[in-house]
Amino acid sequence: MRGIRPTKRVTALGSAGAFVTATLIAGAMAAPSATADSGRGQDREARGAATAAAKAAKAGIDWQDCPADWALAKPIQCGWVTVPLDYAHPNGKQIKLAVDRIGNTGTTAERQGALVYNPGGPGGSGLRFPTRVTNKNPIWANTAKAYDFVGFDPRGVGHSAPISCIDPQEFVKAPKADPVPDSAADKRAQRKLAAEYADGCAERSGEMLPQMTTPNTARDLDVIRAALGEKKLNFLGVSYGTYLGAVYGTLFPGHVRRMVVDSVVNPSREKIWYEANLDQDVAFEGRWNDWEDWVAKNDATFHLGDTRAEVQDQWLTLRATAKANPIGGVVGPAELIGFFQSAPYYDSSWVPVATVFSQYVAGDTQAIIDAAAPDLSDTAGNASAENGNAVYTAVECTDAKWPTSWNKWDRDNTRLNKDYPFMTWANAWLNLPCATWPAKQQTPVDVKTGKGLPAVLIVQSTNDAATPYEGAVELHKRFKGSRLITEKDAGSHGVTGLVNPCINTRVDTYLLTGKTDAADVTCAPHATPKP
C-alpha cells in the first residue's frame, strides 16, 4: 500500500517482479505520554524521545541555502535535525534527517508557526512541500500567509540515512515476470525473489531495519517540532502520512496544535498492514472500473470502446500481447500495471493514461514504451525509486506481524484475484518480503485519543483506491472530537491538493482558526477530468 503525494506519480518496483506502487499510509521538555498498554520498552522510548527533543530544542536548525543537487531554489532553505537511531538508547548512534522550509508569506503578526508535511509512502519525501509557495499554488495561498511550510525526508528516505535493498539498476530492469501466476512454478519463482529481496534488505541496511517503524518516525517528527522551536505541532499528512499522524497523535496527544489527515490509512491494529493491502486490492478494482467508465463515455476522443466491457477487453488484449511479446522488448504486464495503476490512484492521470492507451491501439507503440519502460540512463531517478521501495517494505514489514504461512498468502490472493484481478497479485508480490522479514516485527500502536488531543480534521473521498473510505471512518471513531469531510462519489487519492471549494475553504478555516463545522460534512465531488 503505497500512497505518494498527489502532485506527482512515482512508480516503484515491487521486489518480486511487479512494477507497482501499491500503497498503495510542541513542549520540547515535556515527556511524551506513553500509551496505556505500552510496555517497558515503549516507556524507555518515550523517555528517549523526550531527551532527543530537549537536545534538539537547544540545538535548533542551522538553516542554509539548499545543496544545488536537491533542486530546491532560494528562498527555500535546508538543514538537518539529529535523532537517535534507537529511541531506547537516545545517546547511542545518531542519524541526521534532512528538513527544508520556506517562511510564511504574510506579516509577522499573521504567522502561526510551522506546518510540517508528510506525503505518504512509507518512503515518500516531503522536501517538495515548500515549492507549493514558490510555485504560487493557489489552493495553499491563504495557509502560506500564516505558516512556514516545512518538509522532511523521514528516516531511511532520500537524504536521511537512506536505506537500500537491491542494486537500483537491477531493481528497475525490465521486463519483469507477469505478476499474475500461471502455475505453481511461477509462484515459486516470485517467492524466491521476495525472499532474496528481504535478505538484500538485511545485507545492505541491516542496522537500520529494526528501527524503521512508524512509531520511530513519529518520534522523529516530535524531535523536528522541538528543533523548529515549536511548542506544538501543526501537521498535514496524506496517505501513509495519515497513519504517521494517527500514531503521533496517540503518542504525543498534548503536542498537537492542528492536524489535517487526507486519504486515510485504516489505523486498526487488525488492518496494519496485511489486511490493509487486501482491502486495497478490492478498492483498486472499483476505481479502475470508474476510470474505464469515463474512458467509455469519452469514446469520441479515445476510441477504446463505448462501454466498460469494451475498454476492459482492450486492456486484456494489450496485457496478453505484452505478455506474449513484451512491447519494445521491455514492456510486459508488470510494467503495464506500473503505468496504468496511476489512473485509479489519481484523477490527474486519467487523461494521460487514456491518451497513451489510445495511441497504442491506433498503432503507436512508442508512446507506451516511453511511458512504461524504465530509463536505465536515469541513475538518480532509479536510485530514488529503489530507496522508496526499500523504505516502503522496511516500514510495513517491521511495523507489524505478517503471516509467515505461504498457504495463507496463496489462499487469500487467489480468492481475491478472481473478482479483483487488476492489482491483487502485483500487490501480493510487493509485500511478500514481509513473510520472511529478517528484523523483529513489532505490534502496531493502538491508535486512540489521549489527554490534550485537539480536534483533528479528516478529509477523504468515498472511492479512494489506495486508502479505502473505511479507514477515515475508523480514525474518526478513534480520535474523539475529530471532524470528517467526505468527498462523495470521488476517488482521487489526496483530496486537499485538488480544487474543491467545499473542501479547500474548510481546510483553510481549520488551519487558520482551529475551527471545524459543528458536524461532519459531505461535499460534492471535484470536477471530473476533461479529455
C-alpha positions, 0 to 999 in steps of 0.5 A: 500500500503505497500512497505518494503525494498527489502532485506527482506519480512515482512508480516503484518496483515491487521486489518480486517482479511487479512494477507497482506502487501499491500503497498503495499510509510542541513542549520540547521538555515535556515527556511524551505520554506513553500509551496505556498498554505500552510496555517497558520498552515503549516507556524507555522510548518515550523517555528517549524521545523526550531527551532527543527533543530537549537536545534538539530544542537547544540545538535548533536548525542551522538553516542554509541555502539548499545543496544545488543537487536537491533542486530546491531554489532560494528562498527555500532553505535546508538543514538537518535535525539529529535523532537517535537511531534507537529511541531506547538508547537516545545517546547511542548512534545518531542519524541526521534527517534532512528538513527544508522550509520556506517562511510564511508569506504574510506579516509577522503578526499573521504567522502561526508557526510551522506546518510540517508535511508528510506525503505518504509512502512509507518512503515518500519525501516531503522536501517538495512541500515548500515549492507549493509557495514558490510555485504560487499554488493557489489552493495553499495561498491563504495557509502560506500567509500564516505558516512556514511550510516545512518538509522532511525526508523521514528516516531511511528516505532520500537524504536521511540515512537512506536505506537500500535493498537491491542494486537500483539498476537491477531493481528497475530492469525490465521486463519483469515476470507477469505478476499474475501466476500461471502455475505453481512454478511461477509462484515459486519463482516470485517467492524466491525473489521476495525472499532474496529481496528481504535478505538484500534488505538485511545485507545492505541496511541491516542496522537500520531495519529494526528501527524503521517503524512508524512509531520511530518516525513519529518520534522523529517528527516530535524531535523536528517540532522541538528543533523548529522551536515549536511548542506544538505541532501543526501537521498535514499528512496524506496517505501513509502520512495519515497513519504517521499522524494517527500514531503521533497523535496517540503518542504525543496527544498534548503536542498537537496544535492542528492536524489535517489527515487526507486519504486515510490509512485504516489505523486498526491494529487488525488492518496494519498492514496485511489486511490493509493491502487486501482491502486495497486490492478490492478498492483498486478494482472499483476505481479502475472500473470508474476510470474505464467508465469515463474512458467509455463515455469519452469514446469520441476522443479515445476510441477504446470502446463505448462501454466498460466491457469494451475498454476492459477487453482492450486492456486484456488484449494489450496485457496478453500481447505484452505478455506474449511479446513484451512491447519494445522488448521491455514492456510486459504486464508488470510494467503495464500495471506500473503505468496504468495503476496511476489512473485509479490512484489519481484523477490527474492521470486519467487523461494521460493514461487514456491518451497513451492507451489510445495511441497504442491501439491506433498503432503507436507503440512508442508512446507506451514504451516511453511511458512504461519502460524504465530509463536505465540512463536515469541513475538518480531517478532509479536510485530514488525509486529503489530507496522508496521501495526499500523504505516502503517494505522496511516500514510495513514489514517491521511495523507489524506481524505478517503471516509467515504461512505461504498457504495463507498468502496463496489462499487469500490472493487467489480468492481475491484475484478472481473478482479483483484481478487488476492489482491483487497479485502485483500487490501480493508480490510487493509485500511478500518480503514481509513473510520472511522479514529478517528484523523483529516485527513489532505490534502496531500502536493502538491508535486512540485519543489521549489527554490534550488531543485537539480536534483533528480534521479528516478529509477523504473521498468515498472511492479512494483506491489506495486508502479505502473510505473505511479507514477515515471512518475508523480514525474518526471513531478513534480520535474523539472530537475529530471532524470528517469531510467526505468527498462523495462519489470521488476517488482521487487519492489526496483530496486537499491538493485538488480544487474543491471549494467545499473542501479547500475553504474548510481546510483553510478555516481549520488551519487558520482558526482551529475551527471545524463545522459543528458536524461532519460534512459531505461535499460534492465531488471535484470536477471530473477530468476533461479529455 
